[in-house]
Amino acid sequence: MDFLARLHQDSIVCDLHADSLQWVAAGGSLGGHAGHLDLPRARAGGLDLQFFSVWVDVTYLPTDGEPDRSFARACEILDAFERETTRHTDAMAPVTSASDSRRIVAEGKLAAALGVEGGHAIESDLDKLEELYRRGVRYLTLTWNNSTDWAQAAKVEHQRGSPQGGLSPLGEAVVRRMNHLGMIVDLSHAAESTFWDVLRVSEAPVMASHSNAFALSPHYRNLKDEQIKALTERGGIIGINFYSSFLDADYARRREEAEERRRAELEALEREMPYDYPARAARERELLQAEMGHVPVPATRVADHIEYIARLVGPDHVALGSDFDGTNAVPDDIPDVSHLPIVTRLLHERGFSESDIRKILGGNVLRFFETVCG
């Protein structure tokens, strides 16, 4: 085994965000599926700690007099996670702290943590927030692409063209309750107005679990330099997202153009399969690839964003937040989790020290996890 292979294997490798539980909830298994991440490929890629996202599609929000089913859907996904960890006790175990994680990793298993993506899952109810915490959830992404009554989303703010909204008084109460519980506030997907309100309110460090540098790819989901500096000055971390549109401006432009040309077909897919995200994502990928052709996005773009943020604020605040199984476009040479060692090689080639590479691969996540959650 060469030096870089040993370095990767000996490091604790952590990923702050993957949506693989959507596959599990749809009847799939982490024992093996067609997406980006499962247990065999996680082992091959040297992954040690995975934060699995409990993402609640907006199709579960109330419409036409129907009740809100967002919290119930989050609980369904948590039920699926519990069944899956019971099914694979030889390979994975649930964790709720950094100390749990180190113990499970030492046993040779994947440490599986939980985060809920989208504050609408709590249905504006602090008791439901606490119930999610009781069930093992250790971070909440305050918004997804949709705003809630108490927090503005980046996509909505972008569409409206100016910062507005931010946190309501209830939103401030949500952040304070999370601080009290020892639950991580995640600002990926949050509007700039929400971002700055959270930094004003939160007494604990916060993170952006799967966001990149706006300076390299000016997508509304990425963070501007002043946001990166402010978040990290307060002890926060940023997980680099592998989604091609957040990594590469040319890819983002061409995809946006393709989506506009095929909008009617994409909307038809949403109507046809509203509750089956994995199948819908596969169909969307086929449709857009046929429209765009191949737009190369190499793994070096991941390294570019890591290096940019590390140079801006230091290597102690950068991590991995792949968004595996939550996107249908990742770098050509990181098609799934088994290819994570390429990140180690690229960082080494760019002159990062062994110590800093270990921090970026997972040391920063463990330190942050321990600081906020214990």
N, C-alpha and C positions, 0 to 999 in steps of 0.2 A: 504494500500500500504506500503510495507516494505521500509527500508532505501535506498537500492540499486535501487529499482524501481523508487523512488522519485528522487534520484540523476540523474539517466539517463533521466528521463522525464524533470527535471528542467534544465539540461544542454542543450546548443545549440550544436547539433550533426551535424557535417559536414563530407562530403565525397568528396575527391578531384578528383575522377575519376570513372565514370561508362559509359558504352557503350550502354545504353538502347535506344538511339536515332536510332541505327541500326534497332531495332524492329519497331520503329515508322515510319521510312522511308520506311520500307518494308510493311507498311499497318497496323501495330499493333497499340496498344494504351497503354499509361501509365495508363489508367483506369483499366487495367488488362491484363497480358500476361504471357506466360509460362516461362519467364526467371527469373532473380534474383530480379528485382526491378520494382515495379509499385507503383502507389499512395496509394492504400490501405495498401500494406505491408510496404511502407515507413512510413506511419503514425503509424502502429503497432510497427515498430522498433524505433520510436522516432526520425527519420531523419528530420532535419530542413533545411539544405543547401546542395544541390547536384550540383557538377560541372559535367554537362553532356558533354561527349566527342563527338566531331564531327570528327569521324575517317573515313578517305578516303582510301578505299582498294587500293592496288597497281594495281589492275586490271584496274583502271581508268587512269594509266599512258600511255603515247603514245607508241604504238607498230605498226610495219609494216606500217609506214607512217600515222597512225591515229593520230589526234591531241590529246594533253593532255586535259583530261576531269576532272582533279583533283579539280580544283577550282569550276567548275560547279557542281561537286558532293557535295562539301562542302556546296555550296549554296542550293542545293536540301535538304540536311539534316537540314540546318537552316530554310528553308521554312517549313519543317515538324515540327520542334520544335515550330515555331510560330503558326502553326495551332493547335498544341497540347496545348500550353499554353492558346490559345483562347478558346479551347474546355473545359478546366478545370479551369476556372477562380476562381471557388469556392475553389480549392484545391492547386493551385500552381500559381506562378508568376515569370516572368523573372527578374533577378537582374544583375547589373553590378558593384556593389560596396558593401563594408561591411555595410555601412549605409542602403542601399536598403535592404540588407539581414536581418538586425535586424528588420526593419520595417515590412517586409513580415512575418517573423517568429512571431512577436508580433500579427499579424493578424490571426495566426493559420494556415498559409499556408506553403507549401514547397517553399523555395527560390531556383530558378533554374538558375544556372550560366552556362556559356559555355566555353569550351576549345577545340581547334583544335588539334588533335593528328596526327602529321606527317607534317613536313615542306614542303613536296612536294605539299601540298594543295595550297600554294601561287604561285606555278609555277615560282619561282625565280623572283617574281615581287613585289616590295615594295608597289605599289599601291593596289595590291590585299590583301596584309597584312593589309593595312589601311581600306580596305572595310570590311574585316572580323571584325576588331575592331569596325567599325561603326555599324555593325549588332549585336554587343553585345558580341563578343568573347573577353574573358579577359585573356586567356593564350594560348600559342602555344608550344606544345611539338615539339622540333626542328626536330627530326627524329622519324620515326617509325622503323620497322626492316630493312627498306631500307635507304640507304644513299641518299642525294640529291647532287646537284652540289656544294652545299655550306656548308654542314655539314655531318660528318661521323656518322654512326649508330653503336651502340654497337654490334649488330649481325654481321654486315659486318666486323668490326674490329676483332671480335672473330674468325670469319672464316679465316681471313687472318693471324692471329697469332701474330700480333704486333701492338702497337699504331701507327697510321698514319692518315693523313688527317686533322682531326680537322675542324676548321672553315676556310673557304676561306675569302678573303676580302669582298665578298658579304655577307657571313655569319656574319661577324663582323658588317656590315651595318644593317643586320636584327636585331641583338641584340640591337644595338644602337637605331634603330627606335622603337623597342618595349619599351625600356627604356623611350624614349621621349613620347610615347603614354600613358604610364602607363599600359603596358601589361606584364603579368608575363611570364618569360622565364622558361620553364619546361625542365629539363634535364633527365627525365626518357627516356629510349631507346637511349640516346646519348652515343657515344663512349667515352672512357677515354680521348682521344685526344681532342674531342669536349668539354667535361666537363671542362678540364683545360683551354682551350681557352676562354670559356664563362666566367669563373671566372676572367680571366684576363681583359676581355672587358667590362663586365656588370657593370654599376654604381649602379644598384638596386639589392636587394636581389633576389635570384632565388630559385627554388624549384625542387624537384623530386616528381611528383604527385603520382606515384604508383611504388615504388621500395623498396627493403628490404635490410637487412644486409648480405653482402657477407660472413662475418665471420661465419654466421650460416647456410647459404645455398649458396655455391660457384657457383652461376649461373651468367653468364656474364651480366644479366640485373640488378643484385644487386650491391650495393655500397660498396666499400672497406672503411676501417676505415678512411684512410686519406682523402677520398672524403667526407665522412660524416662530419668529423671535419672541412674541408675547407668550405663546403657549409653552415654549421650552424654558423661558425665564422663570416660569412657575413650576418647573419640574416635570412638564408633560413630555409625551413621546408621540411620534408620527409613524404609522405603518405604511410603507410604500405599497401602493396598489398596482397590480400587474395588468389591469385593464388597458388595452391598447389606446383607447381614446384619452385616457388620463396620462399616458406615457408620452404620446407622440401627437403633435399638433396637426401634422399632415393627415395621419390616420383619422383623427377626430373630424377634420373638415370633410374628408371624403365619405366618412360614415354618415355624417349629418346630411350630406347631399343625397346619399343613397336612401336614407330613411325618409327623406321628404318625397323622393320619387316613388317609393313603395309604401307610402303611408296608408293607403286604403287597404292594402293586403295585410300590413302589420296590425291595423285595427281589427280586421276580420279575424286574425289569429287570436287576438285578445278575447273577442266575443266567442270564438269557437271553443277555446280551452281556458276559461278564466281561472280555474283552480288547479291547473297542472303546469306549474312554472317550468320544470325540467323539460317536458315535451315541447312546450311553447318556445323555450329558449333555443332548442335544437332546430326547430322549424325556422325561427327568426334568423339564426346563424346561416342556414342554407340559403334563405331568401336574400340576405344582404351580401353574402359572399358571391352569389350569382350576379348581383348588381354591381358590386365594387371590383370584382376580380381580386387578385392577391395584392395586398398592400403590406410590404414587409415591415415588421416591427421587431427588432432583435432584442435579446436580453440585455444588451448594452444600454438600452434605454432605462431599464430598472436601475442599473449601476449609475447612470447619469443623475437620476433623481436622488439616490442615496448620497452620492458624492456632493451634489449641490447643497443639500440640507446639512450634511456633515461639515462642509466648509463654512456654511452660514452660521451654524449654532453649535458645532461640535458633534462628535460621533456618539455622545451619550444619549442622544434624543431621537435616534433613527432606528426603525425596526422594520419588520416585514408584515404587510397586511394584504395578502395576495388577492382576496376576493375570488378565490377559486370557487367554481360552481355557482357563482353569482354573476358571471359575465360570460359572453360567448366569443370573446376575443382576447387572447393572451399572447405574449411574445412567441415567435416561431420556435425558438429554441428552449422555451420553458412551457411545453404543452400540457404539463401536469406536474404534480408535486414531486414525482420521482426525479425531476431535473433540477431541484433546488441547489445541488452542489455547484451548478454553474455560477450562482451568485457569489459563492466563496471564491471561486477562481477569478471572477471579474474584479472583485474587491482587492484581492491580492495583486493582480496585475496593475491596479491603479495606485498601489503603494500604501494601502491601509495596513497597519500593523496587525500582527496576530491577535493582540489584545482587543483592538478596535473591531476587528472582524467578529470576534466572539461576542462582543457587546451588541453589534448590529444584528447578528443572527438570532440572539435570544437573551443575552445578559441584560440588556436594557429593559426588556419586557418583564423579566423576573424581578428586577429591582423595583420597577414601577408597580407591578402587581402586589408586591409585598408592602410598598409604601401606602397604597390606597386600601387594599383588602386584607392585608395581614399574611 
